[in-house]
Amino acid sequence: MILNLTLDGAPALLVKVDGERFAMTTARAYAPGTPLRAAIDGTTELLSLKVSRSIRSAEGAYEIQGRLVNVTRPLRTLLDSQSP
């Protein structure tokens, strides 16, 4: 699964959703507990997220891990349709 997102005006990639857990890559780190809202490109859907941790890769990007918050039924359907 890879979904293009816009987070704080910058591009991000949602690379994994497993139940309520997520992983995405971004250009910056976020502190644990930070609430985030990201727009899914090409839709009107917004993801509400809560950060658990940020891990810097060798390339300089960050993998942000955490959990989804307040997932609506249409959003869950969209996320499930993107899973392999």
mmCIF file of the N, C-alpha and C atoms, coordinates in Angstrom:
data_MODEL
# 
_entry.id   MODEL 
# 
loop_
_atom_site.group_PDB 
_atom_site.id 
_atom_site.type_symbol 
_atom_site.label_atom_id 
_atom_site.label_alt_id 
_atom_site.label_comp_id 
_atom_site.label_asym_id 
_atom_site.label_entity_id 
_atom_site.label_seq_id 
_atom_site.pdbx_PDB_ins_code 
_atom_site.Cartn_x 
_atom_site.Cartn_y 
_atom_site.Cartn_z 
_atom_site.occupancy 
_atom_site.B_iso_or_equiv 
_atom_site.pdbx_formal_charge 
_atom_site.auth_seq_id 
_atom_site.auth_comp_id 
_atom_site.auth_asym_id 
_atom_site.auth_atom_id 
_atom_site.pdbx_PDB_model_num 
ATOM 1   N N  . MET A 1 1  ? 0.837   -1.177 0.000  1.00 0.00 ? 1  MET A N  1 
ATOM 2   C CA . MET A 1 1  ? 0.000   0.000  0.000  1.00 0.00 ? 1  MET A CA 1 
ATOM 3   C C  . MET A 1 1  ? 0.878   1.234  0.000  1.00 0.00 ? 1  MET A C  1 
ATOM 4   N N  . ILE A 1 2  ? 0.595   2.138  -0.880 1.00 0.00 ? 2  ILE A N  1 
ATOM 5   C CA . ILE A 1 2  ? 1.227   3.450  -0.841 1.00 0.00 ? 2  ILE A CA 1 
ATOM 6   C C  . ILE A 1 2  ? 0.166   4.470  -1.231 1.00 0.00 ? 2  ILE A C  1 
ATOM 7   N N  . LEU A 1 3  ? -0.112  5.400  -0.318 1.00 0.00 ? 3  LEU A N  1 
ATOM 8   C CA . LEU A 1 3  ? -1.040  6.482  -0.594 1.00 0.00 ? 3  LEU A CA 1 
ATOM 9   C C  . LEU A 1 3  ? -0.293  7.800  -0.453 1.00 0.00 ? 3  LEU A C  1 
ATOM 10  N N  . ASN A 1 4  ? -0.468  8.680  -1.421 1.00 0.00 ? 4  ASN A N  1 
ATOM 11  C CA . ASN A 1 4  ? 0.138   10.007 -1.344 1.00 0.00 ? 4  ASN A CA 1 
ATOM 12  C C  . ASN A 1 4  ? -0.703  10.873 -0.417 1.00 0.00 ? 4  ASN A C  1 
ATOM 13  N N  . LEU A 1 5  ? -0.023  11.551 0.504  1.00 0.00 ? 5  LEU A N  1 
ATOM 14  C CA . LEU A 1 5  ? -0.671  12.426 1.472  1.00 0.00 ? 5  LEU A CA 1 
ATOM 15  C C  . LEU A 1 5  ? -0.075  13.820 1.384  1.00 0.00 ? 5  LEU A C  1 
ATOM 16  N N  . THR A 1 6  ? -0.801  14.777 1.925  1.00 0.00 ? 6  THR A N  1 
ATOM 17  C CA . THR A 1 6  ? -0.263  16.109 2.168  1.00 0.00 ? 6  THR A CA 1 
ATOM 18  C C  . THR A 1 6  ? -0.351  16.336 3.670  1.00 0.00 ? 6  THR A C  1 
ATOM 19  N N  . LEU A 1 7  ? 0.797   16.577 4.286  1.00 0.00 ? 7  LEU A N  1 
ATOM 20  C CA . LEU A 1 7  ? 0.905   16.736 5.732  1.00 0.00 ? 7  LEU A CA 1 
ATOM 21  C C  . LEU A 1 7  ? 1.658   18.021 6.007  1.00 0.00 ? 7  LEU A C  1 
ATOM 22  N N  . ASP A 1 8  ? 1.031   18.960 6.680  1.00 0.00 ? 8  ASP A N  1 
ATOM 23  C CA . ASP A 1 8  ? 1.648   20.263 6.960  1.00 0.00 ? 8  ASP A CA 1 
ATOM 24  C C  . ASP A 1 8  ? 2.131   20.944 5.679  1.00 0.00 ? 8  ASP A C  1 
ATOM 25  N N  . GLY A 1 9  ? 1.383   20.780 4.601  1.00 0.00 ? 9  GLY A N  1 
ATOM 26  C CA . GLY A 1 9  ? 1.729   21.408 3.336  1.00 0.00 ? 9  GLY A CA 1 
ATOM 27  C C  . GLY A 1 9  ? 2.840   20.716 2.562  1.00 0.00 ? 9  GLY A C  1 
ATOM 28  N N  . ALA A 1 10 ? 3.342   19.614 3.077  1.00 0.00 ? 10 ALA A N  1 
ATOM 29  C CA . ALA A 1 10 ? 4.438   18.880 2.427  1.00 0.00 ? 10 ALA A CA 1 
ATOM 30  C C  . ALA A 1 10 ? 3.966   17.474 2.053  1.00 0.00 ? 10 ALA A C  1 
ATOM 31  N N  . PRO A 1 11 ? 4.596   16.874 1.040  1.00 0.00 ? 11 PRO A N  1 
ATOM 32  C CA . PRO A 1 11 ? 4.203   15.511 0.656  1.00 0.00 ? 11 PRO A CA 1 
ATOM 33  C C  . PRO A 1 11 ? 4.647   14.478 1.689  1.00 0.00 ? 11 PRO A C  1 
ATOM 34  N N  . ALA A 1 12 ? 3.849   13.435 1.817  1.00 0.00 ? 12 ALA A N  1 
ATOM 35  C CA . ALA A 1 12 ? 4.165   12.297 2.679  1.00 0.00 ? 12 ALA A CA 1 
ATOM 36  C C  . ALA A 1 12 ? 3.583   11.056 1.999  1.00 0.00 ? 12 ALA A C  1 
ATOM 37  N N  . LEU A 1 13 ? 4.076   9.887  2.392  1.00 0.00 ? 13 LEU A N  1 
ATOM 38  C CA . LEU A 1 13 ? 3.574   8.622  1.840  1.00 0.00 ? 13 LEU A CA 1 
ATOM 39  C C  . LEU A 1 13 ? 3.096   7.730  2.974  1.00 0.00 ? 13 LEU A C  1 
ATOM 40  N N  . LEU A 1 14 ? 1.849   7.299  2.893  1.00 0.00 ? 14 LEU A N  1 
ATOM 41  C CA . LEU A 1 14 ? 1.332   6.298  3.818  1.00 0.00 ? 14 LEU A CA 1 
ATOM 42  C C  . LEU A 1 14 ? 1.735   4.956  3.246  1.00 0.00 ? 14 LEU A C  1 
ATOM 43  N N  . VAL A 1 15 ? 2.601   4.229  3.935  1.00 0.00 ? 15 VAL A N  1 
ATOM 44  C CA . VAL A 1 15 ? 3.143   2.992  3.374  1.00 0.00 ? 15 VAL A CA 1 
ATOM 45  C C  . VAL A 1 15 ? 2.562   1.727  4.003  1.00 0.00 ? 15 VAL A C  1 
ATOM 46  N N  . LYS A 1 16 ? 1.905   1.863  5.173  1.00 0.00 ? 16 LYS A N  1 
ATOM 47  C CA . LYS A 1 16 ? 1.379   0.665  5.816  1.00 0.00 ? 16 LYS A CA 1 
ATOM 48  C C  . LYS A 1 16 ? 0.242   1.036  6.757  1.00 0.00 ? 16 LYS A C  1 
ATOM 49  N N  . VAL A 1 17 ? -0.827  0.247  6.704  1.00 0.00 ? 17 VAL A N  1 
ATOM 50  C CA . VAL A 1 17 ? -1.904  0.324  7.683  1.00 0.00 ? 17 VAL A CA 1 
ATOM 51  C C  . VAL A 1 17 ? -2.212  -1.096 8.095  1.00 0.00 ? 17 VAL A C  1 
ATOM 52  N N  . ASP A 1 18 ? -2.149  -1.339 9.392  1.00 0.00 ? 18 ASP A N  1 
ATOM 53  C CA . ASP A 1 18 ? -2.432  -2.661 9.942  1.00 0.00 ? 18 ASP A CA 1 
ATOM 54  C C  . ASP A 1 18 ? -3.411  -2.472 11.095 1.00 0.00 ? 18 ASP A C  1 
ATOM 55  N N  . GLY A 1 19 ? -4.698  -2.631 10.802 1.00 0.00 ? 19 GLY A N  1 
ATOM 56  C CA . GLY A 1 19 ? -5.705  -2.343 11.820 1.00 0.00 ? 19 GLY A CA 1 
ATOM 57  C C  . GLY A 1 19 ? -5.722  -0.853 12.097 1.00 0.00 ? 19 GLY A C  1 
ATOM 58  N N  . GLU A 1 20 ? -5.375  -0.476 13.320 1.00 0.00 ? 20 GLU A N  1 
ATOM 59  C CA . GLU A 1 20 ? -5.332  0.939  13.686 1.00 0.00 ? 20 GLU A CA 1 
ATOM 60  C C  . GLU A 1 20 ? -3.918  1.508  13.638 1.00 0.00 ? 20 GLU A C  1 
ATOM 61  N N  . ARG A 1 21 ? -2.923  0.687  13.350 1.00 0.00 ? 21 ARG A N  1 
ATOM 62  C CA . ARG A 1 21 ? -1.521  1.133  13.296 1.00 0.00 ? 21 ARG A CA 1 
ATOM 63  C C  . ARG A 1 21 ? -1.163  1.571  11.881 1.00 0.00 ? 21 ARG A C  1 
ATOM 64  N N  . PHE A 1 22 ? -0.277  2.570  11.785 1.00 0.00 ? 22 PHE A N  1 
ATOM 65  C CA . PHE A 1 22 ? 0.140   3.056  10.483 1.00 0.00 ? 22 PHE A CA 1 
ATOM 66  C C  . PHE A 1 22 ? 1.641   3.316  10.466 1.00 0.00 ? 22 PHE A C  1 
ATOM 67  N N  . ALA A 1 23 ? 2.195   3.413  9.266  1.00 0.00 ? 23 ALA A N  1 
ATOM 68  C CA . ALA A 1 23 ? 3.577   3.855  9.047  1.00 0.00 ? 23 ALA A CA 1 
ATOM 69  C C  . ALA A 1 23 ? 3.556   4.732  7.803  1.00 0.00 ? 23 ALA A C  1 
ATOM 70  N N  . MET A 1 24 ? 4.253   5.860  7.879  1.00 0.00 ? 24 MET A N  1 
ATOM 71  C CA . MET A 1 24 ? 4.367   6.739  6.720  1.00 0.00 ? 24 MET A CA 1 
ATOM 72  C C  . MET A 1 24 ? 5.756   7.338  6.684  1.00 0.00 ? 24 MET A C  1 
ATOM 73  N N  . THR A 1 25 ? 6.160   7.821  5.517  1.00 0.00 ? 25 THR A N  1 
ATOM 74  C CA . THR A 1 25 ? 7.453   8.474  5.378  1.00 0.00 ? 25 THR A CA 1 
ATOM 75  C C  . THR A 1 25 ? 7.217   9.960  5.130  1.00 0.00 ? 25 THR A C  1 
ATOM 76  N N  . THR A 1 26 ? 8.055   10.776 5.765  1.00 0.00 ? 26 THR A N  1 
ATOM 77  C CA . THR A 1 26 ? 7.961   12.227 5.654  1.00 0.00 ? 26 THR A CA 1 
ATOM 78  C C  . THR A 1 26 ? 9.371   12.812 5.638  1.00 0.00 ? 26 THR A C  1 
ATOM 79  N N  . ALA A 1 27 ? 9.428   14.095 5.381  1.00 0.00 ? 27 ALA A N  1 
ATOM 80  C CA . ALA A 1 27 ? 10.723  14.790 5.357  1.00 0.00 ? 27 ALA A CA 1 
ATOM 81  C C  . ALA A 1 27 ? 11.137  15.283 6.738  1.00 0.00 ? 27 ALA A C  1 
ATOM 82  N N  . ARG A 1 28 ? 10.248  15.235 7.719  1.00 0.00 ? 28 ARG A N  1 
ATOM 83  C CA . ARG A 1 28 ? 10.594  15.700 9.059  1.00 0.00 ? 28 ARG A CA 1 
ATOM 84  C C  . ARG A 1 28 ? 10.068  14.757 10.135 1.00 0.00 ? 28 ARG A C  1 
ATOM 85  N N  . ALA A 1 29 ? 10.634  14.876 11.304 1.00 0.00 ? 29 ALA A N  1 
ATOM 86  C CA . ALA A 1 29 ? 10.235  14.043 12.438 1.00 0.00 ? 29 ALA A CA 1 
ATOM 87  C C  . ALA A 1 29 ? 9.111   14.729 13.217 1.00 0.00 ? 29 ALA A C  1 
ATOM 88  N N  . TYR A 1 30 ? 8.350   13.929 13.941 1.00 0.00 ? 30 TYR A N  1 
ATOM 89  C CA . TYR A 1 30 ? 7.307   14.434 14.821 1.00 0.00 ? 30 TYR A CA 1 
ATOM 90  C C  . TYR A 1 30 ? 7.482   13.769 16.178 1.00 0.00 ? 30 TYR A C  1 
ATOM 91  N N  . ALA A 1 31 ? 7.261   14.516 17.230 1.00 0.00 ? 31 ALA A N  1 
ATOM 92  C CA . ALA A 1 31 ? 7.419   14.008 18.594 1.00 0.00 ? 31 ALA A CA 1 
ATOM 93  C C  . ALA A 1 31 ? 6.313   13.007 18.928 1.00 0.00 ? 31 ALA A C  1 
ATOM 94  N N  . PRO A 1 32 ? 6.624   12.019 19.773 1.00 0.00 ? 32 PRO A N  1 
ATOM 95  C CA . PRO A 1 32 ? 5.593   11.079 20.212 1.00 0.00 ? 32 PRO A CA 1 
ATOM 96  C C  . PRO A 1 32 ? 4.425   11.832 20.846 1.00 0.00 ? 32 PRO A C  1 
ATOM 97  N N  . GLY A 1 33 ? 3.220   11.387 20.524 1.00 0.00 ? 33 GLY A N  1 
ATOM 98  C CA . GLY A 1 33 ? 2.018   12.011 21.056 1.00 0.00 ? 33 GLY A CA 1 
ATOM 99  C C  . GLY A 1 33 ? 1.468   13.138 20.203 1.00 0.00 ? 33 GLY A C  1 
ATOM 100 N N  . THR A 1 34 ? 2.214   13.556 19.173 1.00 0.00 ? 34 THR A N  1 
ATOM 101 C CA . THR A 1 34 ? 1.758   14.645 18.318 1.00 0.00 ? 34 THR A CA 1 
ATOM 102 C C  . THR A 1 34 ? 0.537   14.209 17.501 1.00 0.00 ? 34 THR A C  1 
ATOM 103 N N  . PRO A 1 35 ? -0.562  14.974 17.581 1.00 0.00 ? 35 PRO A N  1 
ATOM 104 C CA . PRO A 1 35 ? -1.697  14.669 16.711 1.00 0.00 ? 35 PRO A CA 1 
ATOM 105 C C  . PRO A 1 35 ? -1.455  15.283 15.337 1.00 0.00 ? 35 PRO A C  1 
ATOM 106 N N  . LEU A 1 36 ? -1.768  14.534 14.287 1.00 0.00 ? 36 LEU A N  1 
ATOM 107 C CA . LEU A 1 36 ? -1.576  15.003 12.917 1.00 0.00 ? 36 LEU A CA 1 
ATOM 108 C C  . LEU A 1 36 ? -2.863  14.840 12.134 1.00 0.00 ? 36 LEU A C  1 
ATOM 109 N N  . ARG A 1 37 ? -3.055  15.719 11.134 1.00 0.00 ? 37 ARG A N  1 
ATOM 110 C CA . ARG A 1 37 ? -4.139  15.580 10.172 1.00 0.00 ? 37 ARG A CA 1 
ATOM 111 C C  . ARG A 1 37 ? -3.520  15.644 8.796  1.00 0.00 ? 37 ARG A C  1 
ATOM 112 N N  . ALA A 1 38 ? -3.759  14.625 8.008  1.00 0.00 ? 38 ALA A N  1 
ATOM 113 C CA . ALA A 1 38 ? -3.179  14.539 6.671  1.00 0.00 ? 38 ALA A CA 1 
ATOM 114 C C  . ALA A 1 38 ? -4.298  14.339 5.655  1.00 0.00 ? 38 ALA A C  1 
ATOM 115 N N  . ALA A 1 39 ? -4.173  15.030 4.528  1.00 0.00 ? 39 ALA A N  1 
ATOM 116 C CA . ALA A 1 39 ? -5.138  14.891 3.438  1.00 0.00 ? 39 ALA A CA 1 
ATOM 117 C C  . ALA A 1 39 ? -4.655  13.806 2.493  1.00 0.00 ? 39 ALA A C  1 
ATOM 118 N N  . ILE A 1 40 ? -5.564  12.934 2.087  1.00 0.00 ? 40 ILE A N  1 
ATOM 119 C CA . ILE A 1 40 ? -5.237  11.914 1.089  1.00 0.00 ? 40 ILE A CA 1 
ATOM 120 C C  . ILE A 1 40 ? -5.389  12.570 -0.276 1.00 0.00 ? 40 ILE A C  1 
ATOM 121 N N  . ASP A 1 41 ? -4.309  12.635 -1.023 1.00 0.00 ? 41 ASP A N  1 
ATOM 122 C CA . ASP A 1 41 ? -4.320  13.294 -2.333 1.00 0.00 ? 41 ASP A CA 1 
ATOM 123 C C  . ASP A 1 41 ? -5.359  12.666 -3.245 1.00 0.00 ? 41 ASP A C  1 
ATOM 124 N N  . GLY A 1 42 ? -6.090  13.513 -3.956 1.00 0.00 ? 42 GLY A N  1 
ATOM 125 C CA . GLY A 1 42 ? -7.092  13.044 -4.897 1.00 0.00 ? 42 GLY A CA 1 
ATOM 126 C C  . GLY A 1 42 ? -8.440  12.735 -4.272 1.00 0.00 ? 42 GLY A C  1 
ATOM 127 N N  . THR A 1 43 ? -8.580  12.955 -2.957 1.00 0.00 ? 43 THR A N  1 
ATOM 128 C CA . THR A 1 43 ? -9.852  12.718 -2.269 1.00 0.00 ? 43 THR A CA 1 
ATOM 129 C C  . THR A 1 43 ? -10.140 13.896 -1.341 1.00 0.00 ? 43 THR A C  1 
ATOM 130 N N  . THR A 1 44 ? -11.289 13.855 -0.722 1.00 0.00 ? 44 THR A N  1 
ATOM 131 C CA . THR A 1 44 ? -11.618 14.860 0.297  1.00 0.00 ? 44 THR A CA 1 
ATOM 132 C C  . THR A 1 44 ? -11.410 14.300 1.700  1.00 0.00 ? 44 THR A C  1 
ATOM 133 N N  . GLU A 1 45 ? -10.889 13.080 1.790  1.00 0.00 ? 45 GLU A N  1 
ATOM 134 C CA . GLU A 1 45 ? -10.707 12.411 3.077  1.00 0.00 ? 45 GLU A CA 1 
ATOM 135 C C  . GLU A 1 45 ? -9.497  12.971 3.841  1.00 0.00 ? 45 GLU A C  1 
ATOM 136 N N  . LEU A 1 46 ? -9.655  13.091 5.151  1.00 0.00 ? 46 LEU A N  1 
ATOM 137 C CA . LEU A 1 46 ? -8.562  13.483 6.037  1.00 0.00 ? 46 LEU A CA 1 
ATOM 138 C C  . LEU A 1 46 ? -8.285  12.346 7.004  1.00 0.00 ? 46 LEU A C  1 
ATOM 139 N N  . LEU A 1 47 ? -7.008  12.075 7.233  1.00 0.00 ? 47 LEU A N  1 
ATOM 140 C CA . LEU A 1 47 ? -6.594  11.083 8.228  1.00 0.00 ? 47 LEU A CA 1 
ATOM 141 C C  . LEU A 1 47 ? -6.253  11.807 9.517  1.00 0.00 ? 47 LEU A C  1 
ATOM 142 N N  . SER A 1 48 ? -6.788  11.339 10.623 1.00 0.00 ? 48 SER A N  1 
ATOM 143 C CA . SER A 1 48 ? -6.387  11.824 11.936 1.00 0.00 ? 48 SER A CA 1 
ATOM 144 C C  . SER A 1 48 ? -5.445  10.777 12.506 1.00 0.00 ? 48 SER A C  1 
ATOM 145 N N  . LEU A 1 49 ? -4.260  11.213 12.902 1.00 0.00 ? 49 LEU A N  1 
ATOM 146 C CA . LEU A 1 49 ? -3.203  10.305 13.339 1.00 0.00 ? 49 LEU A CA 1 
ATOM 147 C C  . LEU A 1 49 ? -2.620  10.757 14.667 1.00 0.00 ? 49 LEU A C  1 
ATOM 148 N N  . LYS A 1 50 ? -2.061  9.827  15.400 1.00 0.00 ? 50 LYS A N  1 
ATOM 149 C CA . LYS A 1 50 ? -1.331  10.133 16.636 1.00 0.00 ? 50 LYS A CA 1 
ATOM 150 C C  . LYS A 1 50 ? 0.016   9.430  16.533 1.00 0.00 ? 50 LYS A C  1 
ATOM 151 N N  . VAL A 1 51 ? 1.083   10.179 16.681 1.00 0.00 ? 51 VAL A N  1 
ATOM 152 C CA . VAL A 1 51 ? 2.443   9.671  16.483 1.00 0.00 ? 51 VAL A CA 1 
ATOM 153 C C  . VAL A 1 51 ? 2.912   8.864  17.689 1.00 0.00 ? 51 VAL A C  1 
ATOM 154 N N  . SER A 1 52 ? 3.520   7.708  17.413 1.00 0.00 ? 52 SER A N  1 
ATOM 155 C CA . SER A 1 52 ? 4.169   6.896  18.447 1.00 0.00 ? 52 SER A CA 1 
ATOM 156 C C  . SER A 1 52 ? 5.674   7.107  18.444 1.00 0.00 ? 52 SER A C  1 
ATOM 157 N N  . ARG A 1 53 ? 6.248   7.157  17.208 1.00 0.00 ? 53 ARG A N  1 
ATOM 158 C CA . ARG A 1 53 ? 7.696   7.340  17.102 1.00 0.00 ? 53 ARG A CA 1 
ATOM 159 C C  . ARG A 1 53 ? 8.091   7.772  15.700 1.00 0.00 ? 53 ARG A C  1 
ATOM 160 N N  . SER A 1 54 ? 9.248   8.395  15.609 1.00 0.00 ? 54 SER A N  1 
ATOM 161 C CA . SER A 1 54 ? 9.845   8.804  14.333 1.00 0.00 ? 54 SER A CA 1 
ATOM 162 C C  . SER A 1 54 ? 11.224  8.173  14.245 1.00 0.00 ? 54 SER A C  1 
ATOM 163 N N  . ILE A 1 55 ? 11.504  7.545  13.108 1.00 0.00 ? 55 ILE A N  1 
ATOM 164 C CA . ILE A 1 55 ? 12.784  6.862  12.915 1.00 0.00 ? 55 ILE A CA 1 
ATOM 165 C C  . ILE A 1 55 ? 13.441  7.448  11.667 1.00 0.00 ? 55 ILE A C  1 
ATOM 166 N N  . ARG A 1 56 ? 14.670  7.937  11.807 1.00 0.00 ? 56 ARG A N  1 
ATOM 167 C CA . ARG A 1 56 ? 15.376  8.509  10.667 1.00 0.00 ? 56 ARG A CA 1 
ATOM 168 C C  . ARG A 1 56 ? 16.050  7.406  9.864  1.00 0.00 ? 56 ARG A C  1 
ATOM 169 N N  . SER A 1 57 ? 15.865  7.431  8.549  1.00 0.00 ? 57 SER A N  1 
ATOM 170 C CA . SER A 1 57 ? 16.510  6.445  7.684  1.00 0.00 ? 57 SER A CA 1 
ATOM 171 C C  . SER A 1 57 ? 17.864  6.973  7.232  1.00 0.00 ? 57 SER A C  1 
ATOM 172 N N  . ALA A 1 58 ? 18.653  6.096  6.624  1.00 0.00 ? 58 ALA A N  1 
ATOM 173 C CA . ALA A 1 58 ? 19.975  6.475  6.135  1.00 0.00 ? 58 ALA A CA 1 
ATOM 174 C C  . ALA A 1 58 ? 19.878  7.539  5.044  1.00 0.00 ? 58 ALA A C  1 
ATOM 175 N N  . GLU A 1 59 ? 18.747  7.568  4.312  1.00 0.00 ? 59 GLU A N  1 
ATOM 176 C CA . GLU A 1 59 ? 18.567  8.541  3.234  1.00 0.00 ? 59 GLU A CA 1 
ATOM 177 C C  . GLU A 1 59 ? 18.163  9.912  3.753  1.00 0.00 ? 59 GLU A C  1 
ATOM 178 N N  . GLY A 1 60 ? 17.837  10.026 5.039  1.00 0.00 ? 60 GLY A N  1 
ATOM 179 C CA . GLY A 1 60 ? 17.459  11.298 5.625  1.00 0.00 ? 60 GLY A CA 1 
ATOM 180 C C  . GLY A 1 60 ? 15.969  11.502 5.811  1.00 0.00 ? 60 GLY A C  1 
ATOM 181 N N  . ALA A 1 61 ? 15.139  10.640 5.238  1.00 0.00 ? 61 ALA A N  1 
ATOM 182 C CA . ALA A 1 61 ? 13.687  10.724 5.442  1.00 0.00 ? 61 ALA A CA 1 
ATOM 183 C C  . ALA A 1 61 ? 13.353  10.118 6.812  1.00 0.00 ? 61 ALA A C  1 
ATOM 184 N N  . TYR A 1 62 ? 12.139  10.328 7.257  1.00 0.00 ? 62 TYR A N  1 
ATOM 185 C CA . TYR A 1 62 ? 11.693  9.783  8.537  1.00 0.00 ? 62 TYR A CA 1 
ATOM 186 C C  . TYR A 1 62 ? 10.536  8.828  8.326  1.00 0.00 ? 62 TYR A C  1 
ATOM 187 N N  . GLU A 1 63 ? 10.549  7.716  9.053  1.00 0.00 ? 63 GLU A N  1 
ATOM 188 C CA . GLU A 1 63 ? 9.391   6.831  9.102  1.00 0.00 ? 63 GLU A CA 1 
ATOM 189 C C  . GLU A 1 63 ? 8.644   7.188  10.371 1.00 0.00 ? 63 GLU A C  1 
ATOM 190 N N  . ILE A 1 64 ? 7.403   7.597  10.206 1.00 0.00 ? 64 ILE A N  1 
ATOM 191 C CA . ILE A 1 64 ? 6.556   7.959  11.327 1.00 0.00 ? 64 ILE A CA 1 
ATOM 192 C C  . ILE A 1 64 ? 5.622   6.795  11.586 1.00 0.00 ? 64 ILE A C  1 
ATOM 193 N N  . GLN A 1 65 ? 5.569   6.345  12.825 1.00 0.00 ? 65 GLN A N  1 
ATOM 194 C CA . GLN A 1 65 ? 4.685   5.240  13.210 1.00 0.00 ? 65 GLN A CA 1 
ATOM 195 C C  . GLN A 1 65 ? 3.710   5.745  14.261 1.00 0.00 ? 65 GLN A C  1 
ATOM 196 N N  . GLY A 1 66 ? 2.522   5.168  14.264 1.00 0.00 ? 66 GLY A N  1 
ATOM 197 C CA . GLY A 1 66 ? 1.532   5.566  15.247 1.00 0.00 ? 66 GLY A CA 1 
ATOM 198 C C  . GLY A 1 66 ? 0.224   4.855  15.033 1.00 0.00 ? 66 GLY A C  1 
ATOM 199 N N  . ARG A 1 67 ? -0.862  5.532  15.427 1.00 0.00 ? 67 ARG A N  1 
ATOM 200 C CA . ARG A 1 67 ? -2.177  4.916  15.276 1.00 0.00 ? 67 ARG A CA 1 
ATOM 201 C C  . ARG A 1 67 ? -3.146  5.889  14.627 1.00 0.00 ? 67 ARG A C  1 
ATOM 202 N N  . LEU A 1 68 ? -4.122  5.311  13.938 1.00 0.00 ? 68 LEU A N  1 
ATOM 203 C CA . LEU A 1 68 ? -5.198  6.081  13.334 1.00 0.00 ? 68 LEU A CA 1 
ATOM 204 C C  . LEU A 1 68 ? -6.195  6.463  14.415 1.00 0.00 ? 68 LEU A C  1 
ATOM 205 N N  . VAL A 1 69 ? -6.792  7.627  14.286 1.00 0.00 ? 69 VAL A N  1 
ATOM 206 C CA . VAL A 1 69 ? -7.764  8.110  15.261 1.00 0.00 ? 69 VAL A CA 1 
ATOM 207 C C  . VAL A 1 69 ? -9.056  8.450  14.518 1.00 0.00 ? 69 VAL A C  1 
ATOM 208 N N  . ASN A 1 70 ? -10.203 8.076  15.074 1.00 0.00 ? 70 ASN A N  1 
ATOM 209 C CA . ASN A 1 70 ? -11.514 8.430  14.513 1.00 0.00 ? 70 ASN A CA 1 
ATOM 210 C C  . ASN A 1 70 ? -11.657 8.050  13.045 1.00 0.00 ? 70 ASN A C  1 
ATOM 211 N N  . VAL A 1 71 ? -11.436 6.798  12.727 1.00 0.00 ? 71 VAL A N  1 
ATOM 212 C CA . VAL A 1 71 ? -11.546 6.338  11.342 1.00 0.00 ? 71 VAL A CA 1 
ATOM 213 C C  . VAL A 1 71 ? -13.024 6.124  11.001 1.00 0.00 ? 71 VAL A C  1 
ATOM 214 N N  . THR A 1 72 ? -13.480 6.819  9.968  1.00 0.00 ? 72 THR A N  1 
ATOM 215 C CA . THR A 1 72 ? -14.870 6.664  9.525  1.00 0.00 ? 72 THR A CA 1 
ATOM 216 C C  . THR A 1 72 ? -14.991 5.413  8.657  1.00 0.00 ? 72 THR A C  1 
ATOM 217 N N  . ARG A 1 73 ? -16.203 4.955  8.476  1.00 0.00 ? 73 ARG A N  1 
ATOM 218 C CA . ARG A 1 73 ? -16.434 3.772  7.637  1.00 0.00 ? 73 ARG A CA 1 
ATOM 219 C C  . ARG A 1 73 ? -15.968 4.004  6.197  1.00 0.00 ? 73 ARG A C  1 
ATOM 220 N N  . PRO A 1 74 ? -16.281 5.160  5.561  1.00 0.00 ? 74 PRO A N  1 
ATOM 221 C CA . PRO A 1 74 ? -15.785 5.383  4.192  1.00 0.00 ? 74 PRO A CA 1 
ATOM 222 C C  . PRO A 1 74 ? -14.256 5.422  4.120  1.00 0.00 ? 74 PRO A C  1 
ATOM 223 N N  . LEU A 1 75 ? -13.625 5.996  5.134  1.00 0.00 ? 75 LEU A N  1 
ATOM 224 C CA . LEU A 1 75 ? -12.164 6.043  5.147  1.00 0.00 ? 75 LEU A CA 1 
ATOM 225 C C  . LEU A 1 75 ? -11.584 4.643  5.313  1.00 0.00 ? 75 LEU A C  1 
ATOM 226 N N  . ARG A 1 76 ? -12.170 3.832  6.165  1.00 0.00 ? 76 ARG A N  1 
ATOM 227 C CA . ARG A 1 76 ? -11.711 2.447  6.355  1.00 0.00 ? 76 ARG A CA 1 
ATOM 228 C C  . ARG A 1 76 ? -11.846 1.667  5.041  1.00 0.00 ? 76 ARG A C  1 
ATOM 229 N N  . THR A 1 77 ? -12.942 1.875  4.337  1.00 0.00 ? 77 THR A N  1 
ATOM 230 C CA . THR A 1 77 ? -13.150 1.214  3.052  1.00 0.00 ? 77 THR A CA 1 
ATOM 231 C C  . THR A 1 77 ? -12.069 1.627  2.063  1.00 0.00 ? 77 THR A C  1 
ATOM 232 N N  . LEU A 1 78 ? -11.743 2.913  2.027  1.00 0.00 ? 78 LEU A N  1 
ATOM 233 C CA . LEU A 1 78 ? -10.694 3.400  1.143  1.00 0.00 ? 78 LEU A CA 1 
ATOM 234 C C  . LEU A 1 78 ? -9.347  2.789  1.499  1.00 0.00 ? 78 LEU A C  1 
ATOM 235 N N  . LEU A 1 79 ? -9.008  2.761  2.777  1.00 0.00 ? 79 LEU A N  1 
ATOM 236 C CA . LEU A 1 79 ? -7.732  2.179  3.208  1.00 0.00 ? 79 LEU A CA 1 
ATOM 237 C C  . LEU A 1 79 ? -7.668  0.683  2.908  1.00 0.00 ? 79 LEU A C  1 
ATOM 238 N N  . ASP A 1 80 ? -8.766  -0.021 3.167  1.00 0.00 ? 80 ASP A N  1 
ATOM 239 C CA . ASP A 1 80 ? -8.800  -1.460 2.899  1.00 0.00 ? 80 ASP A CA 1 
ATOM 240 C C  . ASP A 1 80 ? -8.680  -1.763 1.409  1.00 0.00 ? 80 ASP A C  1 
ATOM 241 N N  . SER A 1 81 ? -9.226  -0.889 0.564  1.00 0.00 ? 81 SER A N  1 
ATOM 242 C CA . SER A 1 81 ? -9.141  -1.120 -0.886 1.00 0.00 ? 81 SER A CA 1 
ATOM 243 C C  . SER A 1 81 ? -7.721  -0.921 -1.414 1.00 0.00 ? 81 SER A C  1 
ATOM 244 N N  . GLN A 1 82 ? -6.889  -0.227 -0.665 1.00 0.00 ? 82 GLN A N  1 
ATOM 245 C CA . GLN A 1 82 ? -5.505  0.012  -1.081 1.00 0.00 ? 82 GLN A CA 1 
ATOM 246 C C  . GLN A 1 82 ? -4.554  -1.074 -0.604 1.00 0.00 ? 82 GLN A C  1 
ATOM 247 N N  . SER A 1 83 ? -5.010  -1.908 0.318  1.00 0.00 ? 83 SER A N  1 
ATOM 248 C CA . SER A 1 83 ? -4.155  -2.982 0.861  1.00 0.00 ? 83 SER A CA 1 
ATOM 249 C C  . SER A 1 83 ? -4.047  -4.115 -0.139 1.00 0.00 ? 83 SER A C  1 
ATOM 250 N N  . PRO A 1 84 ? -2.850  -4.758 -0.188 1.00 0.00 ? 84 PRO A N  1 
ATOM 251 C CA . PRO A 1 84 ? -2.669  -5.874 -1.130 1.00 0.00 ? 84 PRO A CA 1 
ATOM 252 C C  . PRO A 1 84 ? -3.481  -7.093 -0.754 1.00 0.00 ? 84 PRO A C  1 
# 
